[in-house]
Amino acid sequence: GAVVSQHPSRVICKSGTSVKIECRSLDFQATTMFWYRQFPKKSLMLMATSNEGSKATYEQGVEKDKFLINHASLTLSTLTVTSAHPEDSSFYICSARGRVTYNSPLHFGNGTRLTVT
Amino acid sequence: DAKTTQPNSMESNEEEPVHLPCNHSTISGTDYIHWYRQLPSQGPEYVIHGLTSNVNNRMASLAIAEDRKSSTLILHRATLRDAAVYYCILRDGDRDDKIIFGKGTRLHILP
């Protein structure tokens, strides 16, 4: 089945630094990728949608200058948390969809647990 | 977005069938019913989806009410590894919709 790889799985950084999270589709071309964040015991919250070669569309309340998304190729999207603060600590998850019908299932990465100290 | 309603949590005994309900009374004609589950500390995984007819795959079965206002995910023989949060989601088959997750049902499996 389709595989989405997310890296790193876990990262600890200091306040004020930036962290990049990678999301790769390993065996299909991902025309659309979605980024979510999840707090403990809560559901996933959609942050943004990115289509290959175009600017990401951010959900209301998500700061685009804080969470930089780049979807430069059909197999790679990156999320950069800039000037991270402790409140940015969360579980970040990407998902990807290929060039099939809109109704096709999404494939998810295994998430990145970010801890900002 | 059409919304779904699920119980917050359910319990089941190991090796017994589990029926996870989902209400979606405002479902539209082009909405597909999708189920995903999320195991602890992992990303969600696709379970099953359907439109009108009942569906079976190696993971589960999906029973859809005749009026499509509710559906039930059936795990035929629960194992401890099925303990997860199960999300019932509607997706419009004619549109490039993002997936919005509700609160889901946390399924506990008792050994």
Interface residues (C-beta under 8 A of the other chain):
Chain A: V4 Q6 T32 F34 Y36 S43 L44 M45 L46 T49 F91 I93 C94 S95 T101 Y102 N103 P105 L106 H107 F108 G109 N110 G111 R113
Chain B: Y32 H34 Y36 Q38 S41 Q42 G43 P44 E45 Y46 H49 V85 Y87 R91 D92 G93 D94 R95 D96 D97 K98 I99 I100 F101 G102 K103 G104
